[in-house]
Amino acid sequence: MSLITKEQKVEKTDFKIRMSQNVITEIDAYCNWAGIEDRNHFFSEAAKIVLAKDKEWRNYKAET
């Protein structure tokens, strides 16, 4: 079962990133396996997971 949920309709902003080809290849394989049709959705959901799980970030955010 994938950690990334199906895409919901929300307003989006363009954001350009650069990364190594081997990471992109694995992301594409994951998206194919999980039935994710839009790579952008992968990045959005992955970022949400990191922001939710990073304890230091949550502590920092709670202090501000």
N, C-alpha and C positions, 0 to 999 in steps of 0.2 A: 504494500500500500504506500503510495507516495505521500510525502509530507505537504505537498503543495495542493491547494484546493482549486476547484474550477474557477475560472475568471468571472468576476462580477463587473457590471458596467459602472465605471466611475470616470470623472474627468481626468485626463492624462496630460502630462507635460513631456516634451522630448528631452532626452538625456543621452549623451553619447559616451561610450566607454571603450577602452582598448584593453585587450588581454591576450594571453598566449593561446595559440591555436589548439594546443592539447586540452586546455580547459574548455574552450568552446566546443570541441568535439565531444567531450564527456557530457557537457550540458545538453547538447543536441540529442545524445543517446538517452539521457535521462528524460528529456521532454518527450521523446518518441515512446519510451517505455511507459511513462505516466499519462500519455494521451494529451499532453499539453501542446496546443497548436501554435502558440505565440511565445517566442523566446522572451519577449518583454514581460509576460506574465510570470515566468520563472524568476526573473530578477526581482520583480516587485514582491513576490511571495517569499523569496529567500531573504530579502532585506527585512521583511516583517518578522521572520523567524529569528534572525540575529538580534534585532532590536528588542524582541520579547524575551529572549533567553540570556542576554548579556547582563549579569548581575551588577557589574560595575557601572554600566550605562544606566540601568534602572535606578541605582543608588544616586548617581549624579543627577539624573532627571528629577528625582524626588527632592533633592536638596535645593534645586533652583526654582 
